[in-house]
Amino acid sequence: MFSYARNSCHRNHSRYTLCGYHHNEDHAGDWRNCEECRQSFETEMYVWYGTNEFNFVKLENPPDYEPTRCTQCNRIIKLAEESYSTKGGGSYLCERCTEKKFRLLRLT
């Protein structure tokens, strides 16, 4: 039976780390120096994938980044941990503003 539970070390490492991504995408060299991996994610997600609890070796000296904010209410959104929606072009809505937007759409 398939589960989204995060109790499998192999699955978590493969899906939620830069090392796993690097391996799954068949990139050359060490994942910690891979420019392809660096360009594949927004900086916030790159840092999370490189430093979260699913890593055996964590990314040293991860880059700084500005937190992602909701374009509607300016609330900080933790991309790896919270629900949000995006329309592209760097436009993010937090869960609350997304719900408001869809509620309005259902009424029209």
N, C-alpha and C positions, 0 to 999 in steps of 0.2 A: 504494500500500500504506500502511495506517495504522500509525503507530508512536507509542509513548509517549515516545520519545526527546525530550529537551529541547533540540533543536538548531534549532528554528524560533523566531526572535525574535517574529514575529507571534503565533504560537500561545501562546508563553510569556507575552507581555505581556497577551494577551487573557484567559488562564486564571488567571494567578498574580499579578495586581496589582489594587490597589484601583481604579486608573484604568480597567483593562479591565472590571472588575466594574461600576463606575459606568456606563460606556458601554453595556455589554451589558444592564443593567437599565433603561436609559433614564431615569436619575436626572437631575434638573435641576442646573444650576450646576457649580461646581468640585468635583472628587472630594475634594480636601483639606479641604473644609469641609462635606461631605455627612453629615448626621446619619443618613440612611437607611443609608448604607454603614457608619457607625460602629456602628449597632445590629444590623447583619446578622452580625457576627462576634464571637466571644469576643475579648477584648483581645489575647491572645497572637497569635491568627491575624490580627487587624486590623493589628497592628504588623508581622508578617511580610509580609503582602500589600502593605503600604505601604513597606517598606524593603528588600525582597530584590533580588537582582541582575537581575531581569527588569524593573525600573522604569527609565524614562528620567529621571524626576524622582522623587526619594524624599520621603516624608512627613517634614516637618520637625517636630522635637519630638514624637516618638511618645509615647503615654502609657506610664507604668510599669505593670507587672503582676507578680503573683506567679507563679512558674513552676507549671505543671501537674504534679501528683504522682500517682503510682499510689496508689489507695486501699488496696491490699493491702500493698505493700512500702515505700511512701513515696518511691520513686525518682523523680527528675525525668524527665518525658516532654517531649520537644520535639515539639509537635503537628505542625509542618510538615515534620518530617524523619524521625520514627520511627513504627513501627507501634504501634498501641494499639487497645483496644476501649473502648466506652462503653455504659453502660446508661441514661444520662440522669440528670438531677438532679445533674450535676457529678461523677459517678462514673466514673473512668477506671482502666483496668488496662493496665500496660505489656505489651509483647510476651511477656515471660517469664511473668508472672502469668496472662495470657490463655491461653497454652499449657497451663499447669498446670491451669487451670480446665476447659478442654476435654478434657484428658487424663482428668481425674476423671469428667467427664460420660460419656465413652466407656466407662469401666469400670463404670458403674452401669447 
